[in-house]
């Protein structure tokens, strides 16, 4: 099922952002109940501290990951401030079977908006107020509310954070996904759903380490919390 369709139809969706591009991590997340998985290329990831290589370096991994995931969507952060998937690479990238891409709006090349195959998940950051009205009427399919400064990474979720997520949900028509930039606990996902968010995306900040076992444990804990939501 397409990622955008899952977000719109599920009561609440669990996405796992893998801390490293390893199939054992993906298998752990999928076995523990992830609705979708996301990986990275062309970027130094702040939360995990890992440097992810380019498309050429990750092609075989992505191909194997799509096969492993089966009917569950696979997404890719396609780049950051310095490097990005190129326009000439896009057709092959789409052909692998990737379902969605994720990228900060200020890093996203405009040619990516021409894709007819990929769900467009675009991340907004802490200055989101400047563009929120425009986001609502844009080509974006899913809004990733990556609104925390790096100095806030791993800190406890507070109600002020929830109010910011609520503000975004009220302002846009697209489904809103919240990544665990804050140290969100499984028992706190009810507050995200109550704010109008459609998904939580867990990653390195809520895993005790970057092992497959830790990925499985974190995913399972969030799976149980999501399934318990009313």
Helices and strands as residue ranges (DSSP letters): H 3-9, E 13-17, H 23-31, E 36-40, E 43-44, E 51-52, H 55-69, E 73-77, H 87-95, E 100-104, G 110-114, E 119-124, G 128-130, H 132-136, E 142-145, G 150-152, H 159-171, E 175-179, G 186-188, H 189-194, E 199-202, G 204-206, H 212-227
